[in-house]
Amino acid sequence: MKTAFVFPGQGSQYAGMGREIAERYEVAREVFCEADSVLGFSLSDICFNGPEEALKLTENTQPAILVTSIAIYRVLEEKGIRPDFVAGHSLGEYSALVAAGSLKLSDAVGLVRRRGQYMQQAVPVGVGAMAAVLGLEISAVYDVCERASEGQVVSPANLNSPLQTSIAGNREAVERAAALAKQAGAKRVIMLQVSAPFHCALMKPAEERLAVDLANLPFADLRIPLIANVDAAVANSGDDARRNLERQVSRPVRWRESVERLLADGVRRFVEVGPGSALIGMVRSIDKSATILNAEDEKSLENVLSGLL
């Protein structure tokens, strides 16, 4: 049975994440120690103890999720468990690239912290917004965004599952789109508590700044094939990985298509590696017959180990 490891993105953070794993497994502790050394402050303390206010800052959130995900992955790797494919939701693509051997952890930690800073600085707080649209087909979501734009930016940002899409852009345009989505038959529209409108055209300044950093980092060819966010295509080369990360910043995350591509390539088992379990629900809504596991704490990690060893 082919297995894909999928890595979560922003929105999965919580105080205490990674603590149990680091306490039990030396290889996980080493990941947190390396990150602390690279960043020059105790990211591990923020992960393990909070406060929530610090974790919510995107410049902390992004490296915190990455490091926790890789700490858990290193335990699985040490136990001899290797996936056939990897994929990551937004930020999770960085974790996937570290797991696939394309990007060094030390490079990735600093890179995602700067990515968070660039995204936050691209749009002043309060100017942008995001909303989750539930129960509406993607074609209708595109139509709603087009009608709501009125010269501003609003577009699908995360194409998560057949009936779950998030939209992003200028706050006024997102609010107009939310109202139109309800009129169009959406079951629910939820304004998201985020610090910036990710994966839309307003992120172009962040994309341009990140491109400079990406150009200065080495990317090796991948040891494990990755399905990329931007086009749901297989990436095997370091050059492809770098280009995909650059394009990802201001373009939608095509998660539904990525999962469908994995299914088409024979994957029948998905393991979410990292804090939270949001991706499990998304995969289940796309294919209820797939085997789905997650590893985020000691108990769930043990379940994965017993299921895969």
Stockholm file with secondary structure:
# STOCKHOLM 1.0

chainA/1-309         MKTAFVFPGQGSQYAGMGREIAERYEVAREVFCEADSVLGFSLSDICFNGPEEALKLTENTQPAILVTSIAIYRVLEEKGIRPDFVAGHSLGEYSALVAAGSLKLSDAVGLVRRRGQYMQQAVPVGVGAMAAVLGLEISAVYDVCERASEGQVVSPANLNSPLQTSIAGNREAVERAAALAKQAGAKRVIMLQVSAPFHCALMKPAEERLAVDLANLPFADLRIPLIANVDAAVANSGDDARRNLERQVSRPVRWRESVERLLADGVRRFVEVGPGSALIGMVRSIDKSATILNAEDEKSLENVLSGLL
#=GR chainA/1-309 SS CEEEEEECCTTCCCTTTTHHHHHHCHHHHHHHHHHHHHHTSCHHHHHHHCCHHHHHSHHHHHHHHHHHHHHHHHHHHHTTCCCSEEEESTTHHHHHHHHTTSSCHHHHHHHHHHHHHHHHHHSCTTTEEEEEEESCCHHHHHHHHHHHHTTSCEEEEEEEETTEEEEEEEHHHHHHHHHHHHHTTCSEEEECCCSSCCSSGGGHHHHHHHHHHHHTSCCCCCSSCEECTTTCCEECSHHHHHHHHHHHTTSCBCHHHHHHHHHHTTEEEEEEESSCCHHHHHHHHHCTTSEEEEESSHHHHHHHHHHHC
#=GC SS_cons         CEEEEEECCTTCCCTTTTHHHHHHCHHHHHHHHHHHHHHTSCHHHHHHHCCHHHHHSHHHHHHHHHHHHHHHHHHHHHTTCCCSEEEESTTHHHHHHHHTTSSCHHHHHHHHHHHHHHHHHHSCTTTEEEEEEESCCHHHHHHHHHHHHTTSCEEEEEEEETTEEEEEEEHHHHHHHHHHHHHTTCSEEEECCCSSCCSSGGGHHHHHHHHHHHHTSCCCCCSSCEECTTTCCEECSHHHHHHHHHHHTTSCBCHHHHHHHHHHTTEEEEEEESSCCHHHHHHHHHCTTSEEEEESSHHHHHHHHHHHC
//
